[in-house]
Amino acid sequence: MKTCAVVGINWGDEGKGRMVDLLAEDYDVVVRYQGGGNAGHTVVNERGRFALHLLPSGVFREGVMNILGNGVALDPENLMAEIETLARAGVEIGAENLAISERASLLLPWHRRLDELEEKRLADRPYGSTKQGIAPFYADKAAKKTVLAGELFHPDELREHLAALLAWKNLTLTGVYGAEPVTMEELDAWVRDWCEPIKPFVRDTGRILREAADCGKSILFEAQLGALRDIDYGIVPYTTSSNTLAAYAPIGSGLPTLKIREIVGVVKAYSTCVGEGPFVCELFGAEAERLREAGAEYGAKTGRPRRVGPLDLVATRYGVEMQGATALALTKLDVLSYLDEIPVCVGYEIGGKITDRFPFPTELAAAKPVIETVPGWGCDLSGVRKWEDLPEAARHYVTMLEDAVGCPVTYVSVGPERDSLIIRE
């Protein structure tokens, strides 16, 4: 049985959707196992260009079952809007190719409101939230104060449950933030308008995965964000509120006993970061703007300009270790073609000492990048499809990365399209 997880090695936005869309051709099931609608996976194929926020990136492949697992922050409003957007592009989503775990918790109307209120309260010390309600959602999930998707089939019990949660949550909205309370009428309308339409997709996805495993079907897991945004192992507190690591995939998918055989870690040929927090290798000024424009580095969900910097071998090595990557996919190598000399962050200087190990989060603020340069290749790579056809300097850049982090680079992306890829045997 073939199982594989596609995960982010750094801060997110590495190009995981692009890789899942490519690899899904060889899999029967694709599963999103954590996170919510707070980040986007950009996919470019023969149907167009898409930014997926909740739907797994296998939705463009015929015959693939796509699953939203119990670990996902299920936002019915965002999900239905996304399904409608794809339908207008001719991509049909139905119960035959999408299943939602009955144990997935619903992102409730007050979660986005609380996210916005808290970022406003933090003022000049924000966490850089996308204000999609993710942190309040996962906080409530840990406090056992959420509603499971399966409760939609029990309307009387659901309404009683929502009323109890409403009374509790309004204490925070009004008493802590001085905001307007949510009403039961609002919740009734939310259930009617957004939750009822998702009911045909809600199933026991654990059973679906178990049957797939018993039949020897192949399963591909899709992560959101990257290792440095993991709530336990990332740059706390500037992380997301879920576990972004491959190790969480079986738990967040619905079949905790499943074993993952392959882990493809996706890393960009340079560094990008959306949101607040330490970013040791960050570039500024004209140099940063040129790289940002060359790579079109703007958030798929927010449109915010991404912070940019050179490839960070310290952070990447740590991400490879945390993810347990068995292979790497290097994306956007073509973007660096404009540089005669390419900077690379090979270490951090902290307190006058140089280290190649990723430090404890508190130490990151004092870390300075140790930069070395390697020769550029100065030509367009977008048409290259074979490893041996890459310029020598480009091949050296790839092998330098894999030697530094101890993991082979199997995929080299030279464009956003499906076929803009070099596969190394």
N, C-alpha and C positions, 0 to 999 in steps of 0.2 A: 504494500500500500504506500502510495507516494503522498507525503505531507511536506509542506514548505510554508515558511512565514516570510513575508516581505516587510522589513522594518527599517526605521530611520536610525542612522548612526549618530547624527549630530543634533541640531536644534529643531529639526523638522524642515519641511519644504525642500526635501532632497530630491523628490521625483518618484515617490513610491507609487502613486497612481499610474504613472507612465509604465512602470515595471509590472504592476499587477495586470494592467490592460494587455500587456504583451504576453505574460506568462499564462494568463487565464485560458488561453487557447488549449493548453495541455492539461487542464484541470476540470473536474466535474463540479466542484463546489468552491465558492469563494466566500470567506467570512470576515466581516468587520467585528472585532472583539473588544474594543474599548473606545473611549472618546465620544465626541458628539459632533454637532454642526459648527464647531468653532474653528475649523481649519479646512482647507480645500485640497483635493487631489486633482490636479489638472491632467486631463487625458485628451490627446489629439489623435484622431483616427479618420477613416474614410467618411464618417458621419459628421465630422466637424470638430470643434474645440469645446471641451466641457470642463467645468469645475464642479466636481462632486464633493459634497460635504458630509453626507450620511450614507448614501448608497454605496455599496462595494463597487470597486472599479471593474468587476467582472460582468457588469450589466450589459456590456456591448457585445458579449460573446453568446451566440445561440447555443442552447442546450446546457448552459451553466446555471446551477442553482446558487443564488446569492442570499446570504444570511446576515441579519443583524443580530448579534449575540446578546446574551444577558448582561455583558459588561458595558454595553453601549448606553450613552445618554440619549434616549429616544425622544426626539422632539417631533411630535406629529405635524406641527405647522411647517417646519422646514422640510420634513420628509415629503409631504404631499406637494409642496411647491416644487421640489426637485423632480418628483415623478411627473408632474405636469410639464415642466420645462423639457424633460427628455421626450415626452410624448409629442410635443410640438416639433421636435427634431426627428420624429419617426422611430424613436426607441420606445417600444412598448414594455411596460412593467406590469406583471400580473402575478397571481398566486403560483403560477408554474415556474417563475424564475426569481421570486423574492419571498423570503420567509423571515418573520420577526419573532424572536424568542418571546414566549409568553411570560418569561421571567425577567425580561428587560424592563427597567423602571422608566416611567414617563417623565420627561422634563416638563414641569408644570408652569402655568402662566406667570407665577411670581418669581420664578428662578431668574429670568432675564432682568426683571425689575430690580431684584436684590443685587444682581451683579453690577448694574449701572449705579445703584445707590452706594455700594461699597467703594467702587472706583472713585466716585465723586467725593466720598468721605476721606479717602486716602490722599486726595489733592495732589501735592507735588511728590508723593512717594507711592505711585501706583504700581501694581503688578503687571500692567500691560494687558489686562484682560480684553478679549474680543467682545465682551458683554453679551455673550450668548447663553449665559446662565450655567456654565459648566461647573464652576467651583461651588455655588450654592446647591446645585443638583447633587454632586457627589458628597457634599457635607450632609445633606438630608438623607441620602442613601445610607451613609454610615450610621446615621441616627435612627434608621428604620422609619423614616418619615416620607416615603415615596409610595407611588401607586404602580403596581405591576401591570404590564400590558394585558395579561390574562384576566385581570379584574374587569375589563371592558365587557366581558360576557356575563357579568353578574351585576346588572345595573343598580339594583336596590342596595346591595352591599357597597358598591362603588360610591354611590352618592353619600351614603353614611360615612364612609371612609374620608371622602373629600371634605365633607362638612367638618369633621374632626380636625383634619389637617389645616383647613382654612382658619378655624378659630385659633389654632396654635400659631400659624404663620403671621396672621394679622397683628399679633402681639409684637412681633419684630418689626413689621412694616411701619406700624403707627408709633410704637413706643420707642424704638431705637432710632429709626430714620425720619420719623415725622411725616411719613408718606401716607397716601390714601390707601384704605384697606381694599382688598379684593372682595367682591361680592359673590354669593352663591349663584346669582344670575349669570355672572361672567363665566363661572365654571361650567354651568349647564350649557351655555352657548359653545364653550370651548370643546366640551365632550361631543356635542352634536356636530359641530362644523369640522373638527379636525381629528377626533379620535374614532368616530364611527367609520370614516373612510379607510382607516388602516386595519380594521378588524379582519378583513379577508386574508390578510397576510400573517396574522398572529397564529403561531403554532408551537408545538413542542419541538423546538429545534434540536434539543438534545437527542431526541429519537431519530430525527432526520440524519444527524451526524453519525449516530451509532449504526444505523442501517447502512449508511454510506461506507463506514469503516468495515462493517461485516462483509460487504460486497466487494471490498477491495478498491473502492473508488478513490480518486485523488482529491485532496483538500488543500486549498491555498488560503492562508491567513493574511489579512491586510491590517497593518497597524496604522495608527494616526500619530503624527508628530515623531519625535526622535528620542534617543536614549537620554539626552541631556534635559529633556522635559519630563522625565519620569518622576512621579511624586516621591518615590523612595530614593532613587539613585541619581536624580538630576540636580540642577543648580537651584536647589531649594532656597527661597520660596518662589523663585521665578520659573515655576514648572506648570504643567497642567495638573489636573486633579485625579488622574488615573494612571495605571501602570502601562507604559508604552513599550515594554520589553516583550520579546518573543516568548519568554517563559510564562507570561500570563495568558497567552493565546488560547490554550485548551480550556482554562477556567472561564475566561470571558466569552468563549464561543458556545459553551453548553455541554462539552464532553471533556471533563477534567482529566480523564485517564488517557487521553490521546497523546501519542508521542510525535514530536516534530522531528523529521529526519534532516531537513535542510533549512538553513536560515540565510536568506539573501539580504545583506545589509546595504542600504542605498546611501551613497555619499556623493555630494556635489564636488566638482573639481575645484571649487573655491568655497568659502564659508558664507552662509547667510543666516540671519536671525531676525525674527519678527517679535516685537515686544520689548519689555524691559529686562534688566538683569545684566550680569557680567558677560562680556563678549571680548575676550582678551585680545584677539587678533583683529579687532575692528579697524577699518580704514575710514578716513574722513576727507572732507573737501573734494577737490576736483578728481582725485584718484578714485575715491569711492563712487562718485557720481558716474564716472566713465564705466566702471565695472557694473554698476546698477543698471545703467542704460543698455549695456551690451548684453546682459543676461535677462533684461525685462523683469527685474526683481521687485515685484509688487505683490502683496499678499492676495491669494486666490479668494479668500473670504472677505477681507477687510479693504483691500486695495491700498493698504499702507505701504510706503516704501520700506523695503527690507534693509536692515543693516547688513553691510557686506564686509568681507575681509578675505585674506588669502587662505588657502587650504591649511587647516590647523591639525597637524599630526598628533599633537598631544590629546586634543579632544577626540579625534577620530580613533586613536588607539583605544582610548577608554570606552568609546561607544561600541567598538568591535568586541571588546571583552565583555561588556554588560549584555550585549545582545547574543553573544555566543555565535557570531556570524561564521558560516562555513564558506561563503562567497560574497564578493562585493560587486555592486553595480555602480559604476562611476558615471555620473550624469553631467551634462553641459560642458564636456571637454572642449567643444567647439567654441564656446564663449571666450576662452582665453587666447584665441588666435591673434588678437590685436596687440598682444604684449610681446616685446622683444626679450625682456627678462621677466620671469614669473616669480613673485615672492612666495615663500612657503614658511609657515610658522613651525619651527622644529623643536621648540622648547619654551618654557616659561621661566622668567627670572623673578624670584620671590625672596625678598630680604637679602639681596646680593648673591643668592645661590641660584644656579640653573638646574631645572628639573625637567624630565620628559614624562613625568607621571602627572595625571590630572589631580589637582589638589582638592581638599575639603572646600565646600562652597564658601565658607567665611574667608578663605585665603584668596579667592579669585579676584576680589576688588583690588588687591595690591599686586597682582601678577602683571608682568610686562612681557610682550611677545619677543622671542628670539627669532629673528628673521634671516633666512638665507635665500638666495635666488638661484634659479635654474634657467637654462636657455629656453626661449620660446621657439615656436616653429613658424610663425609668421605667414601662415597660409590657411585657406578655408578647408575645414575638415568635414563639412556637412555631407559630402558625397562619398566619403570613404565607408566601405562595408567590410573590408578585410584588415586584419591586424597588420599584416606585412605591408599594406599600402599606407599606413600611418607614417608621417615623418619620424625620423629617428628620435628627435627631441620629444615628440608627443609620446612615443613608446617609452622613453626613459621616464617621463613624468608618471606614467601609469605604474611602471615597475618600481619606481621610487616609493610610491604610496604603498604598494603591497608589501614591499620589503620592510618598510617602517612600522606597519601595523600588524604584520604577520598573518595576513589573510589574502588569498588570491583574488584578483580583479577578473571576474569572468565576463562581465558585460561592460562595454564602453559605449555610452550614448553620445552621439554627435548631432543630435537634433531632437525636437519634441515628437516627431512622427514615429509611428510604430516601427517602421523599417529603418529609421536612422540609428542603426545600432550595429556594433561589432561584437560578435560572440567569440570569445577565446576558448579554444578546446582545452 
